[in-house]
Amino acid sequence: MRTSGMDWLRKLLHPDSAPARTERLGVAHARQVAALHQRGGFARGWEPAECAALIADAGVVTDGVFSGGGSPAGFAMSRKAADEAEILSIVVVPARRGAGLGRALLATHLARLAGEGVVQVFLEVEEGNEPAERLYRHFGFREVGRRKGYYPKPDGTRATAIAMRLDLA
């Protein structure tokens, strides 16, 4: 496939505009995953050692999305149990949100889970996180319940979690 003559210039001048690539992350990415999680807006971010332990767990699948650099611009992490998985966290660095990285990341992550025999995927999202809810609904996730007061917020209040499910098979 031949690219247009200006692609090289676009990538040179705007390296972040290069197409996203996704790949499985390993323990060597634990610090980067922790840093992304810290920037994700959660009341309590994950520490590098926690991330390393999760990534090293054979039942955990972690994918990253890269856009014009050597560090991931986002990650998705799920824990598998039999033929089900729960998305533990999905984060795209704030400066790159809205650029389609979350969509590329989640598509790859769900395909990897399906390839590993997962038939149902669960997640929880904070009520009012409209961009995340739109992303999940785009992939076919449906609300299956609510947990009032589930998420602690930095200001001391608590937010409702919306439990969602996607059937892959």
Residue frames as a rotation matrix with the C-alpha (Angstrom) as fourth column:
MET 1
0.588 0.809 0.000 0.00
0.809 -0.588 0.000 0.00
0.000 0.000 -1.000 0.00
ARG 2
-0.453 -0.732 0.509 1.39
0.737 -0.629 -0.249 3.36
0.502 0.262 0.824 -0.99
THR 3
0.133 0.457 -0.879 0.93
0.843 -0.519 -0.142 6.37
-0.521 -0.722 -0.455 1.27
SER 4
0.894 0.221 0.389 0.52
0.404 -0.773 -0.489 9.93
0.193 0.594 -0.781 0.11
GLY 5
0.105 -0.942 0.319 3.63
0.595 -0.197 -0.779 11.99
0.797 0.272 0.540 -0.39
MET 6
-0.045 -0.075 0.996 2.79
-0.469 -0.879 -0.087 14.25
0.882 -0.471 0.004 2.55
ASP 7
0.833 0.405 -0.376 2.39
0.094 0.567 0.818 11.50
0.544 -0.718 0.434 5.19
TRP 8
0.090 -0.885 -0.456 6.06
0.900 0.269 -0.344 11.65
0.427 -0.379 0.821 6.12
LEU 9
-0.629 -0.299 0.718 5.81
0.110 -0.948 -0.298 15.41
0.769 -0.108 0.629 6.62
ARG 10
0.360 0.844 0.398 2.66
-0.446 -0.219 0.868 15.14
0.819 -0.490 0.297 8.72
LYS 11
0.784 -0.088 -0.614 4.34
0.475 0.722 0.503 12.56
0.399 -0.687 0.608 10.96
LEU 12
-0.282 -0.959 -0.007 7.51
0.806 -0.233 -0.544 14.64
0.520 -0.159 0.839 11.22
LEU 13
-0.617 0.068 0.784 5.69
-0.167 -0.985 -0.046 17.84
0.769 -0.159 0.619 12.13
HIS 14
0.055 0.739 0.672 2.94
-0.975 -0.104 0.194 16.22
0.213 -0.666 0.715 14.23
PRO 15
-0.779 -0.462 -0.423 4.22
-0.418 0.886 -0.199 12.88
0.467 0.022 -0.884 15.54
ASP 16
-0.763 0.537 0.360 1.13
-0.189 0.347 -0.918 12.43
-0.618 -0.769 -0.163 17.74
SER 17
0.125 0.855 -0.503 -1.04
-0.859 -0.160 -0.486 12.40
-0.496 0.493 0.715 14.62
ALA 18
-0.701 -0.395 -0.595 0.47
-0.634 0.726 0.265 9.09
0.327 0.562 -0.759 13.49
PRO 19
0.278 0.852 -0.443 -1.99
-0.461 0.523 0.717 6.19
0.843 0.005 0.538 13.62
ALA 20
0.250 -0.107 0.962 -2.27
-0.952 0.156 0.265 4.50
-0.179 -0.982 -0.063 16.99
ARG 21
-0.184 -0.266 -0.946 -0.72
-0.354 0.916 -0.188 1.10
0.917 0.300 -0.263 17.53
THR 22
0.568 0.393 0.723 -1.71
-0.819 0.183 0.544 -1.30
0.082 -0.901 0.426 20.26
GLU 23
-0.116 -0.602 -0.790 0.28
-0.266 0.785 -0.560 -4.07
0.957 0.145 -0.251 21.89
ARG 24
0.728 0.310 -0.611 0.31
0.413 0.513 0.753 -6.24
0.547 -0.800 0.245 24.95
LEU 25
0.356 -0.592 0.724 2.11
-0.695 -0.685 -0.218 -4.66
0.624 -0.426 -0.655 27.91
GLY 26
0.254 -0.381 -0.889 4.55
0.483 0.846 -0.225 -6.46
0.838 -0.372 0.399 30.19
VAL 27
0.600 -0.053 -0.798 5.95
0.792 -0.100 0.602 -5.90
-0.112 -0.994 -0.018 33.67
ALA 28
-0.512 -0.856 0.068 8.54
0.853 -0.497 0.159 -3.51
-0.102 0.140 0.985 32.19
HIS 29
-0.458 0.431 0.778 5.62
0.271 -0.766 0.583 -1.10
0.847 0.478 0.234 31.60
ALA 30
0.031 0.563 -0.826 4.46
0.956 0.225 0.189 -1.11
0.292 -0.795 -0.531 35.25
ARG 31
-0.553 -0.281 -0.784 5.75
0.585 -0.801 -0.125 2.40
-0.594 -0.528 0.608 36.04
GLN 32
-0.979 0.204 -0.005 4.15
-0.137 -0.637 0.759 3.82
0.152 0.744 0.651 32.90
VAL 33
-0.279 0.922 -0.269 0.83
0.474 0.376 0.796 2.08
0.835 0.095 -0.542 33.68
ALA 34
-0.087 0.204 -0.975 0.93
0.984 -0.133 -0.115 3.45
-0.153 -0.970 -0.189 37.25
ALA 35
-0.838 -0.273 -0.472 1.64
0.230 -0.962 0.149 6.97
-0.495 0.016 0.869 35.94
LEU 36
-0.785 0.615 0.076 -1.27
-0.057 -0.194 0.979 6.72
0.617 0.764 0.187 33.49
HIS 37
-0.060 0.793 -0.606 -3.59
0.786 0.412 0.461 5.45
0.616 -0.448 -0.648 36.22
GLN 38
-0.429 -0.165 -0.888 -2.53
0.777 -0.568 -0.269 8.34
-0.460 -0.806 0.372 38.49
ARG 39
-0.939 0.022 -0.344 -3.57
-0.172 -0.895 0.412 10.74
-0.298 0.446 0.844 35.69
GLY 40
-0.774 0.633 0.003 -6.86
0.400 0.485 0.778 8.94
0.492 0.603 -0.628 35.11
GLY 41
-0.407 0.633 0.659 -8.86
-0.566 -0.740 0.362 10.94
0.717 -0.226 0.660 37.64
PHE 42
0.230 0.458 -0.859 -9.31
0.377 0.772 0.512 8.14
0.897 -0.441 0.005 40.16
ALA 43
0.858 0.140 0.494 -9.53
-0.367 -0.507 0.780 8.92
0.360 -0.851 -0.384 43.89
ARG 44
0.438 -0.760 0.481 -6.64
-0.422 0.298 0.856 6.51
-0.794 -0.578 -0.190 44.51
GLY 45
0.485 -0.365 -0.795 -4.08
-0.828 0.100 -0.551 5.80
0.281 0.925 -0.254 41.84
TRP 46
0.977 -0.188 -0.097 -2.18
0.201 0.967 0.156 2.55
0.065 -0.172 0.983 41.57
GLU 47
0.443 -0.897 0.014 1.43
-0.603 -0.286 0.745 2.23
-0.664 -0.338 -0.667 42.67
PRO 48
0.046 -0.507 -0.860 4.07
-0.960 0.214 -0.178 0.75
0.275 0.835 -0.477 40.32
ALA 49
-0.875 -0.398 0.277 4.43
-0.470 0.836 -0.284 -2.38
-0.118 -0.379 -0.918 42.48
GLU 50
-0.114 0.919 0.377 0.65
-0.227 0.345 -0.911 -2.98
-0.967 -0.189 0.169 42.31
CYS 51
0.570 0.305 -0.763 0.76
-0.769 -0.131 -0.626 -2.62
-0.291 0.943 0.160 38.54
ALA 52
-0.397 -0.802 -0.446 3.74
-0.879 0.472 -0.065 -4.96
0.263 0.366 -0.893 38.24
ALA 53
-0.785 0.146 0.603 1.95
-0.248 0.817 -0.521 -7.61
-0.568 -0.558 -0.604 40.31
LEU 54
0.290 0.957 -0.005 -1.22
-0.309 0.089 -0.947 -7.30
-0.906 0.277 0.321 38.23
ILE 55
0.417 -0.172 -0.893 0.61
-0.909 -0.091 -0.407 -7.39
-0.011 0.981 -0.195 34.90
ALA 56
-0.641 -0.761 -0.099 2.63
-0.753 0.649 -0.108 -10.45
0.146 0.005 -0.989 36.03
ASP 57
-0.306 0.621 0.721 -0.56
-0.408 0.599 -0.689 -12.32
-0.860 -0.505 0.070 37.01
ALA 58
-0.963 -0.110 0.245 -1.35
0.139 0.577 0.805 -14.98
-0.229 0.810 -0.540 34.37
GLY 59
-0.224 0.966 0.131 -5.06
0.940 0.250 -0.230 -14.19
-0.255 0.072 -0.964 34.74
VAL 60
0.350 0.285 -0.892 -4.60
0.180 -0.955 -0.235 -10.51
-0.919 -0.078 -0.386 33.86
VAL 61
0.091 -0.236 0.968 -4.50
0.996 0.024 -0.088 -9.13
-0.002 0.972 0.237 30.31
THR 62
0.311 -0.073 -0.948 -2.97
0.263 -0.952 0.159 -5.68
-0.913 -0.299 -0.277 29.79
ASP 63
0.166 -0.203 0.965 -2.85
0.984 -0.033 -0.176 -3.83
0.068 0.979 0.194 26.48
GLY 64
-0.174 -0.280 -0.944 -1.41
0.365 -0.909 0.202 -0.42
-0.914 -0.310 0.261 25.69
VAL 65
0.723 0.330 0.607 -2.06
0.689 -0.283 -0.667 2.11
-0.048 0.900 -0.432 22.97
PHE 66
-0.225 -0.888 -0.402 0.82
0.604 -0.451 0.657 4.13
-0.764 -0.095 0.638 21.53
SER 67
0.781 0.470 0.412 0.61
0.619 -0.490 -0.614 7.27
-0.087 0.734 -0.673 19.43
GLY 68
0.728 -0.497 0.473 3.80
0.035 -0.661 -0.750 8.76
0.685 0.562 -0.464 18.11
GLY 69
0.191 -0.705 0.683 6.04
-0.917 -0.377 -0.133 7.89
0.351 -0.600 -0.718 21.06
GLY 70
-0.505 -0.532 -0.680 7.74
-0.272 0.846 -0.459 5.14
0.819 -0.047 -0.572 22.98
SER 71
-0.965 0.218 0.144 5.50
-0.104 0.186 -0.977 5.35
-0.240 -0.958 -0.157 26.04
PRO 72
-0.498 0.852 0.164 1.90
0.838 0.424 0.342 4.17
0.222 0.308 -0.925 26.08
ALA 73
-0.822 0.343 0.454 -0.72
-0.300 -0.939 0.167 6.90
0.484 0.001 0.875 25.82
GLY 74
0.121 0.876 0.467 -3.22
-0.985 0.049 0.164 4.58
0.121 -0.480 0.869 27.48
PHE 75
-0.912 -0.359 -0.201 -3.86
-0.331 0.930 -0.158 1.10
0.244 -0.078 -0.967 28.74
ALA 76
0.325 0.945 0.033 -6.64
-0.818 0.264 0.511 -1.41
0.474 -0.193 0.859 29.37
MET 77
-0.817 -0.575 0.028 -6.35
-0.490 0.669 -0.558 -4.09
0.302 -0.470 -0.829 32.04
SER 78
0.326 0.943 -0.062 -8.72
-0.811 0.313 0.494 -7.01
0.485 -0.110 0.867 32.66
ARG 79
-0.634 -0.391 0.667 -8.80
-0.687 0.681 -0.254 -9.97
-0.355 -0.619 -0.701 35.01
LYS 80
-0.189 0.518 -0.834 -10.02
-0.663 0.560 0.498 -13.26
0.725 0.647 0.238 33.52
ALA 81
-0.595 0.106 0.797 -11.88
-0.585 0.622 -0.520 -15.99
-0.551 -0.776 -0.308 35.42
ALA 82
-0.182 0.451 0.874 -13.00
0.455 0.826 -0.332 -19.00
-0.872 0.337 -0.355 33.40
ASP 83
-0.347 0.089 0.933 -14.88
0.932 -0.073 0.354 -17.60
0.099 0.993 -0.058 30.38
GLU 84
0.805 0.586 0.087 -15.52
0.562 -0.802 0.201 -14.17
0.188 -0.113 -0.976 31.92
ALA 85
-0.423 -0.905 0.032 -13.40
0.834 -0.403 -0.377 -11.06
0.354 -0.133 0.926 32.36
GLU 86
0.707 0.522 -0.477 -13.71
0.661 -0.728 0.182 -7.82
-0.252 -0.444 -0.860 34.26
ILE 87
0.165 -0.625 0.763 -12.10
0.480 -0.625 -0.616 -4.67
0.862 0.468 0.197 32.94
LEU 88
0.137 -0.224 -0.965 -10.22
0.984 -0.085 0.159 -3.37
-0.118 -0.971 0.209 35.97
SER 89
0.193 -0.107 -0.975 -9.19
0.125 -0.983 0.132 -0.09
-0.973 -0.147 -0.177 34.40
ILE 90
0.143 -0.218 0.965 -8.95
0.988 -0.031 -0.153 1.66
0.063 0.975 0.211 31.07
VAL 91
0.446 -0.127 -0.886 -7.18
0.291 -0.915 0.278 5.01
-0.846 -0.382 -0.371 30.83
VAL 92
0.297 -0.446 0.845 -6.10
0.869 -0.240 -0.432 7.31
0.395 0.863 0.316 28.01
VAL 93
-0.591 -0.607 -0.531 -3.82
0.765 -0.631 -0.131 10.20
-0.256 -0.483 0.837 28.94
PRO 94
0.186 0.802 -0.567 -5.98
0.517 -0.571 -0.638 13.36
-0.835 -0.175 -0.521 29.20
ALA 95
-0.220 -0.335 -0.916 -4.13
-0.463 -0.791 0.401 15.23
-0.859 0.512 0.019 26.44
ARG 96
-0.941 -0.191 -0.280 -4.95
-0.337 0.426 0.840 12.46
-0.042 0.884 -0.465 23.93
ARG 97
-0.480 0.842 0.247 -8.60
0.437 0.474 -0.764 11.87
-0.760 -0.259 -0.596 24.81
GLY 98
0.428 0.768 -0.477 -11.04
-0.145 -0.462 -0.875 12.34
-0.892 0.443 -0.087 21.96
ALA 99
-0.120 -0.586 -0.802 -8.51
-0.930 -0.217 0.298 11.24
-0.349 0.781 -0.518 19.33
GLY 100
0.596 0.459 -0.659 -9.84
-0.694 0.708 -0.135 7.68
0.405 0.537 0.740 18.93
LEU 101
-0.494 -0.860 -0.125 -7.16
-0.650 0.461 -0.604 6.05
0.577 -0.217 -0.787 21.08
GLY 102
-0.487 0.386 0.783 -9.68
-0.687 0.384 -0.617 4.64
-0.539 -0.839 0.078 23.55
ARG 103
0.621 0.757 -0.203 -11.67
-0.695 0.412 -0.589 3.10
-0.362 0.507 0.782 20.72
ALA 104
0.307 -0.603 -0.736 -8.55
-0.626 0.455 -0.633 1.50
0.717 0.655 -0.238 19.18
LEU 105
-0.689 -0.604 0.401 -7.40
-0.673 0.328 -0.663 0.28
0.269 -0.726 -0.632 22.58
LEU 106
-0.193 0.696 0.692 -10.73
-0.698 0.399 -0.595 -1.21
-0.690 -0.597 0.409 23.60
ALA 107
0.691 0.415 -0.592 -11.20
-0.721 0.452 -0.525 -2.91
0.049 0.790 0.611 20.21
THR 108
-0.099 -0.829 -0.550 -7.80
-0.555 0.505 -0.661 -4.61
0.826 0.240 -0.510 20.52
HIS 109
-0.741 -0.211 0.637 -8.36
-0.671 0.254 -0.697 -5.51
-0.015 -0.944 -0.330 24.16
LEU 110
0.200 0.903 0.381 -11.78
-0.759 0.389 -0.522 -7.07
-0.619 -0.185 0.763 23.55
ALA 111
0.632 -0.039 -0.774 -10.42
-0.640 0.536 -0.550 -9.02
0.437 0.843 0.314 20.56
ARG 112
-0.484 -0.865 -0.131 -7.57
-0.569 0.425 -0.704 -10.35
0.665 -0.266 -0.698 22.72
LEU 113
-0.525 0.367 0.767 -10.01
-0.718 0.293 -0.632 -11.39
-0.457 -0.883 0.110 25.46
ALA 114
0.595 0.786 -0.166 -12.24
-0.738 0.452 -0.502 -13.14
-0.319 0.421 0.849 22.91
GLY 115
0.328 -0.571 -0.753 -9.19
-0.602 0.488 -0.632 -14.90
0.728 0.660 -0.184 21.48
GLU 116
-0.776 -0.611 0.155 -8.41
-0.474 0.403 -0.783 -16.18
0.416 -0.681 -0.603 24.97
GLY 117
-0.670 0.543 -0.507 -11.87
0.477 0.838 0.267 -17.74
0.570 -0.063 -0.819 25.35
VAL 118
-0.835 0.404 -0.373 -13.70
0.131 -0.512 -0.849 -14.95
-0.534 -0.758 0.375 27.18
VAL 119
-0.550 0.715 0.433 -17.41
0.738 0.173 0.652 -14.82
0.391 0.678 -0.623 26.30
GLN 120
0.673 0.733 0.092 -18.63
0.595 -0.612 0.521 -12.14
0.439 -0.296 -0.848 28.76
VAL 121
-0.560 -0.819 0.129 -16.90
0.617 -0.515 -0.595 -8.94
0.553 -0.254 0.793 29.82
PHE 122
0.591 0.695 -0.409 -17.96
0.785 -0.380 0.489 -6.84
0.185 -0.610 -0.770 32.80
LEU 123
-0.609 -0.741 0.283 -16.93
0.569 -0.657 -0.495 -3.36
0.552 -0.141 0.822 33.90
GLU 124
0.350 0.660 -0.665 -18.01
0.898 -0.438 0.038 -0.55
-0.266 -0.611 -0.746 36.16
VAL 125
-0.490 -0.419 0.764 -18.02
0.634 -0.773 -0.018 3.11
0.598 0.476 0.645 35.18
GLU 126
-0.747 0.175 -0.641 -18.70
0.459 -0.561 -0.689 6.14
-0.480 -0.809 0.338 37.31
GLU 127
0.256 0.921 0.295 -22.14
0.948 -0.180 -0.262 7.57
-0.188 0.346 -0.919 36.66
GLY 128
0.834 0.108 -0.541 -21.74
0.060 -0.993 -0.105 10.84
-0.548 0.055 -0.835 34.79
ASN 129
-0.317 -0.941 -0.117 -18.54
-0.193 -0.057 0.980 9.84
-0.929 0.333 -0.163 32.95
GLU 130
0.606 0.755 -0.250 -20.26
-0.337 -0.041 -0.940 10.42
-0.720 0.654 0.230 29.62
PRO 131
0.157 -0.567 -0.808 -17.23
-0.983 -0.014 -0.181 9.88
0.092 0.823 -0.560 27.33
ALA 132
-0.834 -0.479 0.275 -16.54
-0.520 0.849 -0.100 6.48
-0.185 -0.226 -0.956 28.90
GLU 133
-0.176 0.853 0.491 -20.20
-0.069 0.487 -0.871 5.47
-0.982 -0.188 -0.027 28.83
ARG 134
0.598 0.363 -0.715 -20.42
-0.683 -0.237 -0.691 6.41
-0.420 0.901 0.106 25.13
LEU 135
-0.322 -0.815 -0.483 -17.30
-0.933 0.359 0.016 4.37
0.161 0.456 -0.876 24.37
TYR 136
-0.835 -0.005 0.550 -18.63
-0.242 0.902 -0.359 1.29
-0.494 -0.433 -0.754 26.15
ARG 137
0.178 0.974 0.139 -22.07
-0.122 0.162 -0.979 1.56
-0.976 0.158 0.147 24.59
HIS 138
0.249 -0.193 -0.949 -20.43
-0.951 -0.232 -0.203 1.92
-0.181 0.954 -0.241 21.15
PHE 139
-0.712 -0.615 -0.338 -18.98
-0.655 0.755 0.006 -1.57
0.252 0.226 -0.941 21.66
GLY 140
-0.118 0.786 -0.607 -22.31
-0.219 0.575 0.788 -2.97
0.969 0.226 0.104 22.83
PHE 141
-0.908 -0.167 -0.385 -21.94
0.333 0.273 -0.903 -2.89
0.256 -0.947 -0.192 26.62
ARG 142
0.011 0.967 0.253 -25.29
0.036 -0.253 0.967 -2.75
0.999 -0.001 -0.038 28.39
GLU 143
-0.454 -0.094 0.886 -26.14
-0.807 -0.379 -0.454 -1.65
0.378 -0.921 0.096 31.92
VAL 144
-0.152 0.377 -0.914 -26.83
0.167 0.921 0.352 -4.58
0.974 -0.099 -0.203 34.24
GLY 145
0.457 0.348 -0.819 -26.90
0.850 0.102 0.517 -2.84
0.264 -0.932 -0.249 37.61
ARG 146
0.288 -0.342 0.894 -25.85
-0.178 -0.937 -0.301 0.06
0.941 -0.073 -0.331 39.81
ARG 147
0.049 -0.343 -0.938 -23.81
0.937 0.341 -0.075 0.37
0.345 -0.875 0.339 43.00
LYS 148
0.743 0.296 0.601 -24.75
0.124 -0.942 0.311 3.53
0.658 -0.157 -0.737 44.86
GLY 149
0.816 -0.435 0.379 -21.89
-0.571 -0.513 0.641 5.21
-0.084 -0.740 -0.667 46.71
TYR 150
0.893 -0.432 0.130 -19.32
0.441 0.896 -0.050 2.82
-0.095 0.102 0.990 45.24
TYR 151
0.170 -0.873 0.457 -16.61
0.760 -0.178 -0.624 5.21
0.627 0.454 0.634 44.01
PRO 152
0.339 -0.140 -0.930 -14.86
0.718 -0.600 0.352 7.51
-0.608 -0.787 -0.103 46.49
LYS 153
0.667 -0.092 0.740 -14.26
0.524 -0.647 -0.553 10.98
0.530 0.757 -0.383 45.04
PRO 154
-0.372 -0.927 0.049 -11.35
0.636 -0.293 -0.714 13.28
0.676 -0.234 0.699 45.89
ASP 155
-0.447 0.247 0.860 -13.74
-0.438 -0.898 0.030 15.70
0.780 -0.363 0.510 47.64
GLY 156
-0.915 0.023 0.402 -14.91
-0.364 0.380 -0.850 12.97
-0.172 -0.925 -0.339 50.05
THR 157
0.128 0.991 -0.039 -18.26
-0.887 0.097 -0.451 12.30
-0.443 0.093 0.892 48.38
ARG 158
-0.623 -0.258 0.739 -19.11
0.008 0.942 0.335 8.98
-0.782 0.215 -0.585 46.75
ALA 159
-0.350 0.435 -0.830 -20.40
-0.920 -0.326 0.217 8.31
-0.176 0.839 0.514 43.24
THR 160
0.533 0.636 0.558 -22.62
-0.412 0.771 -0.486 5.60
-0.739 0.029 0.673 41.81
ALA 161
-0.718 -0.695 -0.042 -21.00
-0.434 0.400 0.807 2.90
-0.544 0.598 -0.589 39.68
ILE 162
0.469 0.780 -0.414 -22.86
-0.840 0.249 -0.482 1.63
-0.273 0.574 0.772 36.62
ALA 163
-0.327 -0.503 0.800 -22.19
-0.195 0.865 0.463 -2.09
-0.925 -0.005 -0.380 36.11
MET 164
0.359 0.375 -0.855 -22.09
-0.895 -0.123 -0.430 -3.06
-0.266 0.919 0.292 32.43
ARG 165
-0.018 -0.300 0.954 -21.79
-0.002 0.954 0.300 -6.31
-1.000 0.003 -0.018 30.49
LEU 166
0.095 -0.007 -0.995 -20.81
-0.983 -0.159 -0.093 -7.25
-0.158 0.987 -0.022 26.95
ASP 167
0.543 0.102 0.834 -21.44
-0.040 0.995 -0.095 -10.68
-0.839 0.019 0.544 25.45
LEU 168
-0.244 -0.755 -0.608 -18.60
-0.771 -0.229 0.594 -11.57
-0.588 0.614 -0.527 23.08
ALA 169
-0.985 -0.090 -0.145 -20.09
-0.159 0.798 0.582 -14.87
0.063 0.596 -0.800 21.94
